Every structure is written in C-alpha cells, then in structure tokens.
Amino acid sequence: MHYADIKQYDVANGPGVRISLFVSGCTHHCKGCFNEEAWDFSYGKPFTQQEIAWILESLEPDYIAGLTILGGEPFEPANQQGILPLVEQVRKQYPQKTIWCYSGYDFEKDILGRMWENCPATKSILEKIDVLVDGKFIEEEKNINLRFKGSANQRIIQVPQSLKSGKIVLWNPEYTVKEWRE
C-alpha cells in the first residue's frame, strides 16, 4: 500500500485534533473528488511499519482524539492489508482513542455484503474502527455545511453498535467514546 499524506494535526475529518492518514488508490473516481491524485495506487510513498510507528508516536499526546483513515480508498481490497496492522496497533496501544474511516463503499451492500466474505481483512478492520463515513462523494449533493462529510448522501455510522444491532446506527456527537463501542 502507498499513502498520499499523513496530517499530524487535522480537525476536519472527525471530532477533536486527529492524525489523518490519506491512503493511495481508489477505483470510485468520484466527480469533484478533493483528492484526485490519490486515485493512483502508486501515488506517494510506501506505507511501512516506520509510518505506523510515527503515527503511534503522534497519537500519544492527550489532546490528540484519535486516528482518521481516508484516501484514496481505505477499503479497496488492495489497501486493506496495509490498514489492518495500523488499526490493530492503534487499538492495542490507544484503546481510549477513536478510529474514524472514510469509504466511498456502501456499508451494507459493499463492505458487509461482498467484502465481509471475500476480503479476509475487512471483518478485522471493522471490529477495530469506531466510525465509518460511507458512500461515494456526489458533487451534486455537496454541502460545505455538513459536519465531517462532503455530500448529503454520505452517512456517519457508529460501527460497533451497527455490527452488534444488525442495523445502521448513525453517529451521535453526544455519545462518549465508551458509548460508541457498546
């Protein structure tokens, strides 16, 4: 897996100050994409244990709320093997911090549907992330007033609660981190 950028102090892609990893590689090719250069799977630099170690170190301060993974497309099957060790290590070292992920894939149809059975890392990744922003960016539904998403069709999903209940549970900013995982 390659990555386009790592932002150390990001406040646009989830609540609080976050570390954000922008992976490379995306087959959605959404019209009006803000990160078109990251469609190329070879764009940027290789993502290695060295980058994971830097992210882990950057997550240490108390004022850092968590990690956000976006792209490109983190749930591209080719990227999942690079994402899995990262989320495993973050969850182990920082259980109190949140992990958000952005995907153009639909949570039910694509991720729980075909990927859950066909991509071995999908289930393990989902079990470690707190929030998934799903759905392709649709330029005609773009709204700069939306919080943590680019177009009105996208959903902010609390993953642990959705997996547990078997139905979509949308993110509620009033919940605590503990409640996100229950």
N, C-alpha and C positions, 0 to 999 in steps of 0.2 A: 504494500500500500504506500502511496505517496500522500503528502499533505501540502496544501497551498500556504497555510499560515497558522501560527499559534498566537493568539492575543492574550496577553497576560492580565489586562485589566479591562474586561468587557462588561458593559452594563446594558447592552441592547438585546441580548439573547438569553434572557432568563432573569429571575429576581436577584438583586444584590450584585456585588462585584464578582465576576466569574473568570475562569480561564476558559478560552474557547479554542477548540481545535477545528480547523477547516480542512476536511479531507479532500483529496482529489479523486475525480472520477464520478460521472453522473450520466445516465442514459436518458433522463427525462427531457432535457433540453427545453425547459420552460421558457416561453416567450417573455422577455423582460427580466430574465434572471439577473440578480445583482452580482453574481459570481461566475459568469460565463467561462472565464479562463480555467476554472476548476472542473469543467466537464471532462477534460483530458485526464485519463488515469495516470499519465506520466508527468503531469504538471507538478512543479515544486520539487520537494526533496523527499527521499525515502523516510518513512516513519519507522524508527527503530526503538530499541529499549532505551537509548540515550534520550530521545524525546520524551518517552514515558517518564524517565527519572526526573527530567526537568519539569514536566507537568506536576508530578508528585511533590517536588520541592516547592513549586509555585503555589500549590494548594495549601501549604502549611499555615500561613497566617490566618488568624481567627476571622479577619474581615473578608476573606475570600469565601463566598457562599457555596461554590461548587464548580463543576465542570460542565461545559456545553460542547456537544459534538454536532457539527453541521458540515456543510460542504459546498460543493460536490454532494455526494450522497452516501452517508454512513452505512445505510442498509443495502447498498449494492453488494451482491454476494462476494465479489472480489475484494471488497473493503472489510467485510465482517471479521476475517481472521486477523486483521490489524487492529480493529476496535476491541475485540474480546479481551486481549491481555491488558489493555488500558483500563477498561471498566472493572475488570477483576481486581487489579491492583489498587485502583482508586477506592472501590467499595471496601476492600480489606483494610487499607490504611486510614481512610477517612469516612467511616460509616455515618457520621453526622452531616456530611456534606451531600448536596444534591447533584444528581447527574441528569441533565437535560439532553435530549437528542432531537434533531430536526430531520425529517424524512419526507420526500415527495411521494413515498408509497402510502397507500391507504392501510390503516392499522388492521382492520378486519379482513379485507379482501386480499391484500398482498402479504402483509407481514404475518398475521395469524393464519392466513389461508395457505398460500403456496410455500412461503419461506419457512414457516414453522416446521414443516415436514422435510423440506428439500435442502435447507441450508443448516448444517449442524450447529453453527454458532448463534443463530437467531434466538433460540429459546434462552440460552445463557446470557446473551446481551440484554434481552428484555427483562430478565429476572434481576438485573443489576441497575437498570435505569429507573428514575423516578417519574420523569415526564417525557412524553413524546409529542412533538408538534408534527402532525401528519398532514398529508395532502400536497399535491403539486401547487406551486405558485401559479395563480391565474391572474394575468395582468389586468384583465377587465374587472376583477374583483379586488384589485389593490386598494388598500386603505391605510394611509400612514397613521391614522388614529388608533389602529388596533394594537393591543398590547402583546408583544412577543410573537407576532405572526405578521405575514406580509399581505395575505389576501383572505377575504371573508370565508372562503370555503375551508380553510385550514382549521384544525381542532387542536386544543391543548389538552392532552389526555394524561390522567394520572395512571401510570402503567400498573403498579402493584394492585391497586384497587380494581382496575378493569380486569386484570387477569383473575383475581380472586372471585369477583362477582359474575364474570362471564358476560358483562355488558360494559359499554363505554361509560367511564366516569370522568367527566371533564374537570380540569384543574380549577381549584378554588383558591385564590390567593390568601384566603383567611386561614387555611389549614396550616398546621405546623408540619415540619419535616417528619416527625413521628407519625402524624395522621396520614401523610402521603403514602407511607409504607404499610399502613394497617389495612 
